[in-house]
Amino acid sequence: MRDANPQTIYLKDYTVPEYLIHQVDLEFDLDAEQTRVTSRLTVQRNPQCQSKGKELTLMGEGLILHGVSLNGEPLSVGCYLQTEESLIIHEVPQTEPFELTIENSISPRTNTAFEGLYQSSTMLCTQCEAEGFRKITYFLDRPDVMSKFKTRLVADKEHYPVLLSNGNKVAGGELDNNRHWVSWEDPFAKPCYLFALVAGQLECIEDYFVTMSGREITLQIFVEAHDVDKCWHAMQSLKNAMRWDEEVYGREYDLDLYMIVAVGHFNMGAMENKGLNIFNTKFVLARPDTATDSDYEHIEGVIGHEYFHNWSGNRVTCRDWFQLSLKEGFTVFRDQEFTGDRTSKAVKRIEDVNMLRTRQFAEDAGPLAHPIRPDSYIEINNFYTLTVYEKGAEVVRMLHTLLGADGFRKGSDLYFQRHDGQAVTCDDFVKAMEDANARDLSQFRRWYAQAGTPVLDVRQQYDADSKQLRLTITQSCPDTPGQKNKPPLHIPVKTGLLRPDGAVAMIEQNGLDPVEETILELIEAEQTFTFSGLAEQPVVSLLRGFSAPVIVKIQRSLEELAFLLSYDNDTFNRWEAAQQLSGQIISGLIEDIQGGRSLTLNPVIVDAYGKLLQQSWDDLSYFSLLLQLPDQTYLASQMEVIDVEAIHRAREFVRKNLAEQLREQFFRLYQQYHRDETGRFDADAIGRRRIKNTALHYLMALENDEAYDLAAQQFSRAGTMTDQMAALSAIINSHSPVKQDLLNDFYLQWQDEALVIDKWFALQATSTMPDTFAKVQELLHHPSFDLKNPNRVRSLVGAFSQANMLHFHSGDGSGYRFLTDQIIALNSLNPQVAARMVSALTQWRRHDASRQQLMRTELQRIVDTDRISKDVFEVASKSLA
């Protein structure tokens, strides 16, 4: 039986809060076993509320209540009602502000859900987004109640020498019995989800930043002592982000102190609490020998993301949780642009789109499809999704495309000016863009309310006599749960034309100067666009830069794709041509496998890749992406019924044949860029490592002693974690005789570095070798595996179920049963993490009948589990619907 009948919350039922809390004074007597919390709330009835009730209902879960006072007078038990999820004060003043004091206690040590106040290692820390504050004390735990916070922390000085909270440190002192206290004050009103507290034995590195107006900001990063030497990249990333936000958005930091704390047990990546960001260690700690190039880039991106939230999330926040994409979609777009400016725009765009198409498009096509502004939810934690974040960012990007960089900046300036200090909606964001640019964006708003991935069917007709090309584009969007017969969207389609000689054709545009690229604004269900003055039929480069999150269907021959791969000057579309070229060839091989026919590689792909290998490249990271075959998840998305074995076999056949026929070129590429660049993380050094390791990946497909020796030597001599991990990954996915020895060596070398051991677990969980599932089962009982640690769970259970298509989807259902067992075990420990693990089972309709039944059986087992959490129940039950 379930714990209770879960309640569905609907956007249409939103009403303003009955009461507002202007001031919050908190006192914590901190202890891992029992923390005492005293809150003094200055409350006033909301003049905008039309309700006539005299009760005040505060949210609270898992709290031990000790007492309640109203305006200094203790309330008797009959004056209030305590339930499992609330505290109801029966009668409060209706015309004047009043003070409500609540005393309660909580146990951080036993809080394995990591929401509210909990223990991580020897420190105490908080996570309050989305609804964690109610697990600290009773409150109006909703984002449209914005309050000013003062916080006093009292603790044992030996166990908790560092005491941190939001805002500015205003006072501190010593107490008897080796205890001390610190007071913090945040001058900016904020919702309680942005409250933060950290207490522990922490070391600090410190730097400063001078803002564009000349103010000096103190920057501090707090970590456990053994991690102090891994913080300087994060510090520099923070300074880079602060400068970028000033230059691109004109946003200056508003406090005198900015703090980051790295925490080993964290459900998310990081949290933007005002002035005190709490981060998963994964996105702070980096040293050349412990972090890969990707780690370095992700750290800078996540540091930037949380810093950018200071304006797009904190100074202007969301009215309700249905508006989550207001802050997250906007801020993801900002961090994507920041990373692109700091690294390679081409590579960053491709990586973002690749993830969107392989994972978010699947979400759009499944039973959990929802708009970026959902209509309803049971558990808001389940809507921290790729749709809300990544698709939300694509919707913001489309506004940037339609309005141009200057127009978008005008819109964002107006948005921040108009709504500073407010909790607002997605409509308010679009309205600011609309008003600043005198543009009607009424139809564009449908992107916020409509689920699913639009499909564009493109037909082209060239008339040699009139020298005109006609492009007819039809848009449609498949039915999704609760939404059918959807109206057309406003879709920007960036388009270029290439002449037969590969040169860019100039596009005429209504008396204006010709351009190399134009934006077709698709607003009807079907539209025809005409291009004139074309002496020869061009090759159309469509959806350049991936200008909209859509699926494009246009007939392309392999020769036409090879042409685009050779000549398209749009970096995204050139990569896309490579993906489609190899994807079509792999799809043909899959059909041959299913038909029992022998396999032969089409020489078109060998010729195309050979030409790439002959060229010189300035951006080696981009070059490495051009050489990479589509991943198995993307290939699966192109199939009506997924055949995991055929996908793996066909893809490996192409990789091995390319390696055989282009062996000399790949070997020469490896030798050219194989060098010791320890400590270098500039774009050029990263590019050299990426292209070298891409070459190694192909050479290992040959499964010969020469390739084994290359990988083994790189592993043993590697000066960076990037090279060591690339070599170990190549070896793990091969029949190398030294595989187990190197795995053991790696563990012994890094057993004291938790984040590196996460990589060790993940590498084994994602191996394509036949014994992988047995290894995963064995690793579940490894001394270093901890089901209570979200990072460790993600590195083994998550990596196996979400990134190992071949073995997770084994035909006997063993992978599904394994995952379900872990989800049920996690349910009582950490419902958030457990719910996210369910996603691997939600696409059951895409598989054959046997696998469908096996996955349905496991989903039903989850739903039927005694005392299933509402987090897990919502995902599993909706997946079965």
Order of alpha helices (4+ residues) and beta strands (2+ residues): beta-beta-beta-beta-beta-beta-beta-beta-beta-beta-beta-beta-beta-beta-beta-beta-beta-beta-alpha-beta-beta-beta-alpha-beta-alpha-alpha-alpha-beta-alpha-beta-alpha-alpha-beta-beta-beta-beta-beta-beta-beta-beta-beta-beta-alpha-alpha-alpha-alpha-alpha-alpha-alpha-alpha-alpha-alpha-alpha-alpha-alpha-alpha-alpha-alpha-alpha-alpha-alpha-alpha
